Amino acid sequence: MQVLVTGAAGFLGSHLTDRLLAEGHTVLGVDNLSTGDAENLAHLANEPRFRFELRDICLPFDPGQSTTSSTLLPRPVRPSIFAWPSRPSAWAP
């Protein structure tokens, strides 16, 4: 299965990504790094079934188009996991 994980560089997103890859899935991780840390995904740099895109999920984008590989995750991709920022200050008014 092809999976889009938003908040992939956060604590939950990075562990979810690891689990999905361990189960044999292909993962597109998206994060704007506002509360996440790219270091959480550094160990996946050579994983062929993982692609990371630095972007704000609130802005439109085509997960089938990529600067690294447009064939890794052809459309359609169904977003299935959404994680809220882990710090209340990040989402409180």
N, C-alpha and C positions, 0 to 999 in steps of 0.2 A: 504494500500500500504506500502511496505517496502522501506525506503529511506536512502541513504547514504549521509550525510552532511559532506563535507570537510571544515576545518576551523571552526569546531563546537564550539570551545571555544572563538572565537572572537565575537565582537559586533553583526555583521550581522548573523553569524552562530548560535549563541546562541538564538537569537530572532526567527530565522527561525525554529530552532529545537522546541522551545516552541510552535510556531504556528502549525507545523506539528503534534505534539503530541496532541494539542488541537483539531485538526481535526480528531484524531483517528488513525493516522499513527504510524508505528513502525519505530524507527530511530536508525541508527548506526552513531554516531558522531565520526569523526576522526580529530585529530589535533596534531601537534608536539609542540604546545605551544610556538612557536618562537615569535609570536605577540599576541596570545590569552591568556586567563587566565582561568584556571580550575574553579576558583570561579564563573565564569559566568554560569557554569553548576551544581554547588553544590546543587541547589534546586531540581535537578532531580535524586539524589542519590537513592531514593526509587521508582522511576518510572519504572515499569516492562517492558514498551515498549521502553525503552531507554538504549542503551549501548554505552559507551565511550571507545575508544581505542587511546592510546597515541602512535602515529606513524607518520612517514613522508610519506605523500601521494605519493611522488615521487618514493618511493621504492615499489616493488611489494609486495602484500599481498593478502590473501584470506579472503574476508569478511565473508565467511561462517564458518571459523575456528576462535575460540576465546578462550581466557583464562577464560572467565566468562561463556559463554553459546554458544554452537555451534548450538543450535536449534532456537535461537531467530531470526536470519536472514539467513535462508538457501539460497543457491544460486538458481537462479541468482539474483544479486542485480545490478540495473542499476544506476550508478552515474548520478545524475541529477542536482546538484547544485555545482558550484565551486566559491569560493570567493577569491579574491586577497588580499594580506596583506593590511591593512588600512594605513600603513605608507609608503610613497614613499621611504624612506631610506632602507626599507626592501627588495625592489625589484630593486632599481636603481643600475647600475654597479659601 
